[in-house]
Amino acid sequence: MLCPRAAFLVGSFHGIFPGPPASSHWEFWVPSTPVGAYFFPPQPHEVEELYKSITALWEKLLQAEQSLRNLEDIHMSLEKDVTVMTNSLFIDHQKCMAHRTCYPTILQLAGYQ
């Protein structure tokens, strides 16, 4: 039994593809050999190579995670430094600049102006 969508498609192609669709021999295909016949025993040197590769990849992962943590610490430290410097500049500009303009500049003290 065809679903409604498939029945619509078959009906719409009736003039283009007359007759029922051909059945395939793949519907009744049974493998001639069992799946277990294709099993190959693991080779000891391949297992050792895979183990070494996995170990090396784990070490690289741990190093990368440590590097990431170090970079995050450096990033936080730099953000803190930038915040402190920004605050210092704000204080200097807002609080000290008015007081500093009351005094003569170095050029005026040296007699160049």
N, CA, C and O atoms as a GROMACS GRO file, in nm:
protein
  452
    1MET      N    1   0.084  -0.117   0.000
    1MET     CA    2   0.000   0.000   0.000
    1MET      C    3   0.089   0.123   0.000
    1MET      O    4   0.179   0.136   0.083
    2LEU      N    5   0.065   0.212  -0.091
    2LEU     CA    6   0.144   0.334  -0.102
    2LEU      C    7   0.088   0.441  -0.011
    2LEU      O    8  -0.033   0.450   0.010
    3CYS      N    9   0.178   0.524   0.043
    3CYS     CA   10   0.132   0.638   0.122
    3CYS      C   11   0.067   0.737   0.027
    3CYS      O   12   0.090   0.728  -0.094
    4PRO      N   13  -0.013   0.831   0.075
    4PRO     CA   14  -0.084   0.925  -0.013
    4PRO      C   15   0.011   1.005  -0.101
    4PRO      O   16  -0.019   1.031  -0.218
    5ARG      N   17   0.124   1.045  -0.047
    5ARG     CA   18   0.220   1.125  -0.126
    5ARG      C   19   0.277   1.040  -0.239
    5ARG      O   20   0.288   1.087  -0.353
    6ALA      N   21   0.314   0.916  -0.208
    6ALA     CA   22   0.370   0.828  -0.311
    6ALA      C   23   0.264   0.796  -0.416
    6ALA      O   24   0.295   0.790  -0.535
    7ALA      N   25   0.138   0.775  -0.373
    7ALA     CA   26   0.032   0.747  -0.469
    7ALA      C   27   0.011   0.866  -0.562
    7ALA      O   28  -0.012   0.847  -0.681
    8PHE      N   29   0.019   0.987  -0.508
    8PHE     CA   30   0.007   1.106  -0.591
    8PHE      C   31   0.119   1.111  -0.694
    8PHE      O   32   0.095   1.139  -0.812
    9LEU      N   33   0.242   1.084  -0.648
    9LEU     CA   34   0.356   1.088  -0.741
    9LEU      C   35   0.344   0.982  -0.849
    9LEU      O   36   0.371   1.008  -0.966
   10VAL      N   37   0.304   0.861  -0.809
   10VAL     CA   38   0.288   0.754  -0.908
   10VAL      C   39   0.179   0.792  -1.007
   10VAL      O   40   0.194   0.771  -1.127
   11GLY      N   41   0.069   0.849  -0.957
   11GLY     CA   42  -0.039   0.890  -1.046
   11GLY      C   43   0.002   1.002  -1.138
   11GLY      O   44  -0.041   1.006  -1.254
   12SER      N   45   0.084   1.095  -1.089
   12SER     CA   46   0.124   1.208  -1.173
   12SER      C   47   0.223   1.166  -1.281
   12SER      O   48   0.232   1.231  -1.385
   13PHE      N   49   0.296   1.059  -1.258
   13PHE     CA   50   0.391   1.011  -1.359
   13PHE      C   51   0.332   0.902  -1.448
   13PHE      O   52   0.404   0.839  -1.526
   14HIS      N   53   0.201   0.879  -1.437
   14HIS     CA   54   0.140   0.770  -1.512
   14HIS      C   55   0.159   0.787  -1.662
   14HIS      O   56   0.186   0.690  -1.733
   15GLY      N   57   0.144   0.909  -1.711
   15GLY     CA   58   0.160   0.930  -1.855
   15GLY      C   59   0.305   0.923  -1.899
   15GLY      O   60   0.334   0.888  -2.013
   16ILE      N   61   0.397   0.957  -1.810
   16ILE     CA   62   0.539   0.958  -1.846
   16ILE      C   63   0.599   0.820  -1.833
   16ILE      O   64   0.674   0.775  -1.921
   17PHE      N   65   0.567   0.750  -1.723
   17PHE     CA   66   0.622   0.617  -1.699
   17PHE      C   67   0.506   0.518  -1.691
   17PHE      O   68   0.457   0.492  -1.581
   18PRO      N   69   0.463   0.465  -1.800
   18PRO     CA   70   0.349   0.372  -1.794
   18PRO      C   71   0.389   0.240  -1.729
   18PRO      O   72   0.504   0.196  -1.740
   19GLY      N   73   0.294   0.179  -1.662
   19GLY     CA   74   0.318   0.048  -1.602
   19GLY      C   75   0.370   0.058  -1.461
   19GLY      O   76   0.414   0.163  -1.416
   20PRO      N   77   0.364  -0.055  -1.390
   20PRO     CA   78   0.412  -0.056  -1.251
   20PRO      C   79   0.565  -0.049  -1.248
   20PRO      O   80   0.630  -0.089  -1.345
   21PRO      N   81   0.622  -0.001  -1.140
   21PRO     CA   82   0.768   0.003  -1.131
   21PRO      C   83   0.824  -0.138  -1.126
   21PRO      O   84   0.763  -0.228  -1.068
   22ALA      N   85   0.938  -0.157  -1.184
   22ALA     CA   86   1.001  -0.289  -1.188
   22ALA      C   87   1.053  -0.325  -1.050
   22ALA      O   88   1.106  -0.241  -0.977
   23SER      N   89   1.036  -0.452  -1.016
   23SER     CA   90   1.089  -0.496  -0.887
   23SER      C   91   1.238  -0.522  -0.901
   23SER      O   92   1.286  -0.560  -1.007
   24SER      N   93   1.307  -0.500  -0.796
   24SER     CA   94   1.452  -0.510  -0.798
   24SER      C   95   1.495  -0.643  -0.738
   24SER      O   96   1.428  -0.696  -0.649
   25HIS      N   97   1.605  -0.695  -0.787
   25HIS     CA   98   1.656  -0.819  -0.729
   25HIS      C   99   1.718  -0.792  -0.592
   25HIS      O  100   1.745  -0.888  -0.519
   26TRP      N  101   1.743  -0.665  -0.555
   26TRP     CA  102   1.802  -0.632  -0.425
   26TRP      C  103   1.704  -0.655  -0.311
   26TRP      O  104   1.744  -0.667  -0.195
   27GLU      N  105   1.574  -0.662  -0.344
   27GLU     CA  106   1.476  -0.686  -0.239
   27GLU      C  107   1.492  -0.823  -0.176
   27GLU      O  108   1.459  -0.843  -0.059
   28PHE      N  109   1.542  -0.917  -0.252
   28PHE     CA  110   1.552  -1.055  -0.206
   28PHE      C  111   1.697  -1.098  -0.187
   28PHE      O  112   1.726  -1.217  -0.178
   29TRP      N  113   1.789  -1.001  -0.180
   29TRP     CA  114   1.931  -1.032  -0.172
   29TRP      C  115   1.968  -1.079  -0.032
   29TRP      O  116   1.934  -1.016   0.067
   30VAL      N  117   2.039  -1.190  -0.027
   30VAL     CA  118   2.090  -1.244   0.099
   30VAL      C  119   2.240  -1.259   0.081
   30VAL      O  120   2.284  -1.317  -0.018
   31PRO      N  121   2.320  -1.208   0.174
   31PRO     CA  122   2.465  -1.221   0.157
   31PRO      C  123   2.506  -1.368   0.153
   31PRO      O  124   2.454  -1.451   0.227
   32SER      N  125   2.600  -1.398   0.066
   32SER     CA  126   2.642  -1.537   0.049
   32SER      C  127   2.736  -1.581   0.160
   32SER      O  128   2.743  -1.700   0.192
   33THR      N  129   2.809  -1.487   0.219
   33THR     CA  130   2.900  -1.523   0.329
   33THR      C  131   2.856  -1.449   0.454
   33THR      O  132   2.806  -1.337   0.446
   34PRO      N  133   2.873  -1.510   0.568
   34PRO     CA  134   2.833  -1.444   0.692
   34PRO      C  135   2.923  -1.324   0.721
   34PRO      O  136   3.036  -1.315   0.672
   35VAL      N  137   2.871  -1.233   0.800
   35VAL     CA  138   2.945  -1.110   0.831
   35VAL      C  139   3.073  -1.143   0.908
   35VAL      O  140   3.173  -1.074   0.890
   36GLY      N  141   3.070  -1.244   0.991
   36GLY     CA  142   3.187  -1.281   1.070
   36GLY      C  143   3.305  -1.325   0.987
   36GLY      O  144   3.419  -1.324   1.035
   37ALA      N  145   3.282  -1.364   0.863
   37ALA     CA  146   3.392  -1.408   0.778
   37ALA      C  147   3.483  -1.293   0.739
   37ALA      O  148   3.597  -1.316   0.698
   38TYR      N  149   3.436  -1.170   0.752
   38TYR     CA  150   3.517  -1.055   0.713
   38TYR      C  151   3.597  -0.998   0.830
   38TYR      O  152   3.660  -0.894   0.815
   39PHE      N  153   3.595  -1.064   0.945
   39PHE     CA  154   3.666  -1.015   1.062
   39PHE      C  155   3.814  -1.046   1.050
   39PHE      O  156   3.853  -1.160   1.022
   40PHE      N  157   3.895  -0.944   1.071
   40PHE     CA  158   4.040  -0.963   1.070
   40PHE      C  159   4.090  -0.944   1.212
   40PHE      O  160   4.052  -0.848   1.279
   41PRO      N  161   4.175  -1.034   1.259
   41PRO     CA  162   4.225  -1.018   1.396
   41PRO      C  163   4.314  -0.894   1.406
   41PRO      O  164   4.384  -0.860   1.311
   42PRO      N  165   4.312  -0.826   1.520
   42PRO     CA  166   4.395  -0.706   1.534
   42PRO      C  167   4.542  -0.741   1.533
   42PRO      O  168   4.584  -0.843   1.588
   43GLN      N  169   4.618  -0.656   1.471
   43GLN     CA  170   4.762  -0.676   1.466
   43GLN      C  171   4.824  -0.607   1.588
   43GLN      O  172   4.790  -0.492   1.617
   44PRO      N  173   4.914  -0.675   1.660
   44PRO     CA  174   4.971  -0.614   1.783
   44PRO      C  175   5.042  -0.481   1.758
   44PRO      O  176   5.030  -0.389   1.839
   45HIS      N  177   5.114  -0.469   1.648
   45HIS     CA  178   5.185  -0.344   1.622
   45HIS      C  179   5.087  -0.230   1.591
   45HIS      O  180   5.114  -0.115   1.624
   46GLU      N  181   4.974  -0.263   1.528
   46GLU     CA  182   4.874  -0.160   1.502
   46GLU      C  183   4.810  -0.111   1.632
   46GLU      O  184   4.786   0.008   1.649
   47VAL      N  185   4.784  -0.204   1.723
   47VAL     CA  186   4.727  -0.168   1.852
   47VAL      C  187   4.825  -0.078   1.928
   47VAL      O  188   4.784   0.021   1.988
   48GLU      N  189   4.953  -0.112   1.925
   48GLU     CA  190   5.055  -0.032   1.993
   48GLU      C  191   5.065   0.107   1.931
   48GLU      O  192   5.078   0.206   2.004
   49GLU      N  193   5.059   0.117   1.799
   49GLU     CA  194   5.064   0.247   1.731
   49GLU      C  195   4.943   0.331   1.770
   49GLU      O  196   4.955   0.451   1.796
   50LEU      N  197   4.825   0.268   1.772
   50LEU     CA  198   4.704   0.341   1.811
   50LEU      C  199   4.713   0.389   1.956
   50LEU      O  200   4.672   0.501   1.987
   51TYR      N  201   4.766   0.305   2.044
   51TYR     CA  202   4.779   0.343   2.184
   51TYR      C  203   4.874   0.462   2.198
   51TYR      O  204   4.846   0.555   2.273
   52LYS      N  205   4.986   0.458   2.126
   52LYS     CA  206   5.082   0.569   2.131
   52LYS      C  207   5.020   0.697   2.075
   52LYS      O  208   5.041   0.806   2.129
   53SER      N  209   4.944   0.684   1.968
   53SER     CA  210   4.879   0.801   1.908
   53SER      C  211   4.778   0.862   2.005
   53SER      O  212   4.772   0.984   2.021
   54ILE      N  213   4.699   0.778   2.068
   54ILE     CA  214   4.599   0.826   2.163
   54ILE      C  215   4.667   0.893   2.282
   54ILE      O  216   4.622   0.998   2.327
   55THR      N  217   4.775   0.833   2.331
   55THR     CA  218   4.848   0.892   2.443
   55THR      C  219   4.905   1.028   2.405
   55THR      O  220   4.895   1.123   2.483
   56ALA      N  221   4.965   1.037   2.286
   56ALA     CA  222   5.021   1.165   2.241
   56ALA      C  223   4.911   1.270   2.225
   56ALA      O  224   4.931   1.386   2.261
   57LEU      N  225   4.796   1.230   2.172
   57LEU     CA  226   4.685   1.325   2.156
   57LEU      C  227   4.633   1.372   2.292
   57LEU      O  228   4.598   1.490   2.307
   58TRP      N  229   4.627   1.282   2.390
   58TRP     CA  230   4.582   1.323   2.524
   58TRP      C  231   4.680   1.422   2.584
   58TRP      O  232   4.639   1.520   2.647
   59GLU      N  233   4.811   1.397   2.565
   59GLU     CA  234   4.911   1.490   2.618
   59GLU      C  235   4.898   1.627   2.551
   59GLU      O  236   4.906   1.730   2.618
   60LYS      N  237   4.877   1.628   2.420
   60LYS     CA  238   4.857   1.756   2.350
   60LYS      C  239   4.732   1.826   2.400
   60LYS      O  240   4.732   1.948   2.416
   61LEU      N  241   4.626   1.750   2.425
   61LEU     CA  242   4.503   1.809   2.477
   61LEU      C  243   4.526   1.873   2.614
   61LEU      O  244   4.480   1.984   2.639
   62LEU      N  245   4.598   1.802   2.702
   62LEU     CA  246   4.626   1.857   2.835
   62LEU      C  247   4.711   1.982   2.826
   62LEU      O  248   4.688   2.079   2.899
   63GLN      N  249   4.811   1.982   2.736
   63GLN     CA  250   4.895   2.100   2.718
   63GLN      C  251   4.812   2.217   2.664
   63GLN      O  252   4.828   2.331   2.708
   64ALA      N  253   4.724   2.188   2.570
   64ALA     CA  254   4.640   2.294   2.513
   64ALA      C  255   4.546   2.352   2.618
   64ALA      O  256   4.525   2.473   2.623
   65GLU      N  257   4.489   2.266   2.703
   65GLU     CA  258   4.401   2.314   2.809
   65GLU      C  259   4.478   2.401   2.909
   65GLU      O  260   4.427   2.503   2.955
   66GLN      N  261   4.603   2.359   2.942
   66GLN     CA  262   4.684   2.439   3.033
   66GLN      C  263   4.719   2.573   2.970
   66GLN      O  264   4.716   2.676   3.038
   67SER      N  265   4.752   2.572   2.843
   67SER     CA  266   4.782   2.697   2.772
   67SER      C  267   4.660   2.788   2.771
   67SER      O  268   4.672   2.909   2.789
   68LEU      N  269   4.543   2.731   2.750
   68LEU     CA  270   4.420   2.809   2.752
   68LEU      C  271   4.397   2.872   2.888
   68LEU      O  272   4.362   2.990   2.898
   69ARG      N  273   4.418   2.795   2.996
   69ARG     CA  274   4.402   2.851   3.130
   69ARG      C  275   4.502   2.964   3.154
   69ARG      O  276   4.467   3.067   3.212
   70ASN      N  277   4.627   2.946   3.109
   70ASN     CA  278   4.728   3.051   3.125
   70ASN      C  279   4.687   3.176   3.049
   70ASN      O  280   4.700   3.288   3.100
   71LEU      N  281   4.640   3.158   2.927
   71LEU     CA  282   4.597   3.274   2.848
   71LEU      C  283   4.478   3.345   2.910
   71LEU      O  284   4.470   3.468   2.907
   72GLU      N  285   4.385   3.268   2.966
   72GLU     CA  286   4.271   3.330   3.033
   72GLU      C  287   4.316   3.410   3.155
   72GLU      O  288   4.264   3.519   3.181
   73ASP      N  289   4.415   3.357   3.231
   73ASP     CA  290   4.468   3.431   3.345
   73ASP      C  291   4.535   3.560   3.300
   73ASP      O  292   4.515   3.665   3.361
   74ILE      N  293   4.614   3.552   3.194
   74ILE     CA  294   4.681   3.671   3.141
   74ILE      C  295   4.577   3.772   3.093
   74ILE      O  296   4.591   3.892   3.116
   75HIS      N  297   4.474   3.723   3.026
   75HIS     CA  298   4.368   3.811   2.976
   75HIS      C  299   4.300   3.884   3.091
   75HIS      O  300   4.277   4.005   3.083
   76MET      N  301   4.268   3.811   3.198
   76MET     CA  302   4.203   3.874   3.314
   76MET      C  303   4.296   3.976   3.378
   76MET      O  304   4.251   4.084   3.418
   77SER      N  305   4.424   3.944   3.388
   77SER     CA  306   4.520   4.038   3.445
   77SER      C  307   4.530   4.165   3.361
   77SER      O  308   4.533   4.276   3.414
   78LEU      N  309   4.535   4.148   3.230
   78LEU     CA  310   4.542   4.264   3.141
   78LEU      C  311   4.415   4.348   3.148
   78LEU      O  312   4.421   4.471   3.147
   79GLU      N  313   4.300   4.283   3.156
   79GLU     CA  314   4.174   4.358   3.170
   79GLU      C  315   4.173   4.438   3.300
   79GLU      O  316   4.127   4.552   3.303
   80LYS      N  317   4.224   4.377   3.407
   80LYS     CA  318   4.230   4.448   3.534
   80LYS      C  319   4.324   4.568   3.523
   80LYS      O  320   4.292   4.677   3.572
   81ASP      N  321   4.441   4.550   3.460
   81ASP     CA  322   4.536   4.661   3.442
   81ASP      C  323   4.474   4.774   3.359
   81ASP      O  324   4.491   4.892   3.392
   82VAL      N  325   4.403   4.739   3.253
   82VAL     CA  326   4.340   4.841   3.170
   82VAL      C  327   4.235   4.916   3.249
   82VAL      O  328   4.223   5.038   3.237
   83THR      N  329   4.158   4.846   3.330
   83THR     CA  330   4.056   4.911   3.412
   83THR      C  331   4.120   5.008   3.512
   83THR      O  332   4.071   5.119   3.531
   84VAL      N  333   4.230   4.964   3.576
   84VAL     CA  334   4.298   5.050   3.672
   84VAL      C  335   4.354   5.174   3.602
   84VAL      O  336   4.342   5.285   3.653
   85MET      N  337   4.416   5.154   3.484
   85MET     CA  338   4.472   5.268   3.411
   85MET      C  339   4.363   5.364   3.364
   85MET      O  340   4.380   5.485   3.370
   86THR      N  341   4.252   5.310   3.318
   86THR     CA  342   4.140   5.395   3.276
   86THR      C  343   4.088   5.478   3.394
   86THR      O  344   4.062   5.597   3.380
   87ASN      N  345   4.075   5.412   3.508
   87ASN     CA  346   4.030   5.484   3.628
   87ASN      C  347   4.131   5.590   3.669
   87ASN      O  348   4.092   5.700   3.709
   88SER      N  349   4.260   5.559   3.660
   88SER     CA  350   4.364   5.656   3.694
   88SER      C  351   4.359   5.777   3.602
   88SER      O  352   4.370   5.891   3.647
   89LEU      N  353   4.341   5.753   3.473
   89LEU     CA  354   4.331   5.865   3.379
   89LEU      C  355   4.207   5.949   3.406
   89LEU      O  356   4.211   6.071   3.394
   90PHE      N  357   4.097   5.883   3.440
   90PHE     CA  358   3.974   5.956   3.473
   90PHE      C  359   3.996   6.046   3.594
   90PHE      O  360   3.959   6.163   3.594
   91ILE      N  361   4.057   5.988   3.699
   91ILE     CA  362   4.083   6.067   3.820
   91ILE      C  363   4.177   6.183   3.788
   91ILE      O  364   4.154   6.295   3.832
   92ASP      N  365   4.283   6.155   3.711
   92ASP     CA  366   4.377   6.260   3.675
   92ASP      C  367   4.309   6.372   3.597
   92ASP      O  368   4.331   6.490   3.624
   93HIS      N  369   4.228   6.335   3.502
   93HIS     CA  370   4.163   6.435   3.417
   93HIS      C  371   4.056   6.513   3.493
   93HIS      O  372   4.048   6.635   3.482
   94GLN      N  373   3.973   6.442   3.570
   94GLN     CA  374   3.860   6.508   3.637
   94GLN      C  375   3.901   6.580   3.765
   94GLN      O  376   3.852   6.689   3.794
   95LYS      N  377   3.989   6.519   3.842
   95LYS     CA  378   4.019   6.573   3.975
   95LYS      C  379   4.145   6.660   3.978
   95LYS      O  380   4.147   6.764   4.044
   96CYS      N  381   4.250   6.618   3.908
   96CYS     CA  382   4.379   6.685   3.923
   96CYS      C  383   4.406   6.792   3.817
   96CYS      O  384   4.485   6.883   3.842
   97MET      N  385   4.343   6.782   3.702
   97MET     CA  386   4.375   6.874   3.593
   97MET      C  387   4.342   7.019   3.631
   97MET      O  388   4.418   7.109   3.599
   98ALA      N  389   4.231   7.041   3.698
   98ALA     CA  390   4.194   7.178   3.738
   98ALA      C  391   4.296   7.234   3.836
   98ALA      O  392   4.330   7.352   3.829
   99HIS      N  393   4.345   7.153   3.926
   99HIS     CA  394   4.445   7.197   4.023
   99HIS      C  395   4.579   7.221   3.954
   99HIS      O  396   4.650   7.316   3.990
  100ARG      N  397   4.614   7.139   3.858
  100ARG     CA  398   4.742   7.151   3.789
  100ARG      C  399   4.749   7.276   3.701
  100ARG      O  400   4.857   7.333   3.683
  101THR      N  401   4.638   7.319   3.646
  101THR     CA  402   4.639   7.437   3.559
  101THR      C  403   4.662   7.566   3.637
  101THR      O  404   4.690   7.669   3.576
  102CYS      N  405   4.652   7.563   3.768
  102CYS     CA  406   4.677   7.683   3.849
  102CYS      C  407   4.826   7.717   3.854
  102CYS      O  408   4.863   7.833   3.874
  103TYR      N  409   4.911   7.616   3.836
  103TYR     CA  410   5.055   7.638   3.845
  103TYR      C  411   5.113   7.667   3.706
  103TYR      O  412   5.057   7.624   3.606
  104PRO      N  413   5.224   7.741   3.700
  104PRO     CA  414   5.286   7.768   3.569
  104PRO      C  415   5.351   7.642   3.513
  104PRO      O  416   5.391   7.552   3.587
  105THR      N  417   5.362   7.638   3.380
  105THR     CA  418   5.423   7.523   3.314
  105THR      C  419   5.574   7.530   3.326
  105THR      O  420   5.628   7.632   3.369
  106ILE      N  421   5.642   7.424   3.290
  106ILE     CA  422   5.788   7.419   3.295
  106ILE      C  423   5.847   7.524   3.201
  106ILE      O  424   5.948   7.585   3.234
  107LEU      N  425   5.787   7.544   3.086
  107LEU     CA  426   5.838   7.643   2.991
  107LEU      C  427   5.829   7.784   3.049
  107LEU      O  428   5.919   7.866   3.029
  108GLN      N  429   5.722   7.810   3.119
  108GLN     CA  430   5.709   7.943   3.181
  108GLN      C  431   5.811   7.961   3.294
  108GLN      O  432   5.866   8.070   3.311
  109LEU      N  433   5.836   7.855   3.370
  109LEU     CA  434   5.934   7.864   3.477
  109LEU      C  435   6.075   7.882   3.423
  109LEU      O  436   6.158   7.948   3.485
  110ALA      N  437   6.102   7.822   3.307
  110ALA     CA  438   6.234   7.835   3.247
  110ALA      C  439   6.252   7.969   3.178
  110ALA      O  440   6.364   8.005   3.141
  111GLY      N  441   6.145   8.044   3.160
  111GLY     CA  442   6.152   8.175   3.100
  111GLY      C  443   6.141   8.177   2.950
  111GLY      O  444   6.174   8.277   2.887
  112TYR      N  445   6.095   8.068   2.889
  112TYR     CA  446   6.081   8.063   2.743
  112TYR      C  447   5.948   8.122   2.696
  112TYR      O  448   5.933   8.146   2.576
  113GLN      N  449   5.856   8.146   2.781
  113GLN     CA  450   5.727   8.203   2.738
  113GLN      C  451   5.701   8.332   2.808
  113GLN      O  452   5.598   8.395   2.785
   0.00000   0.00000   0.00000
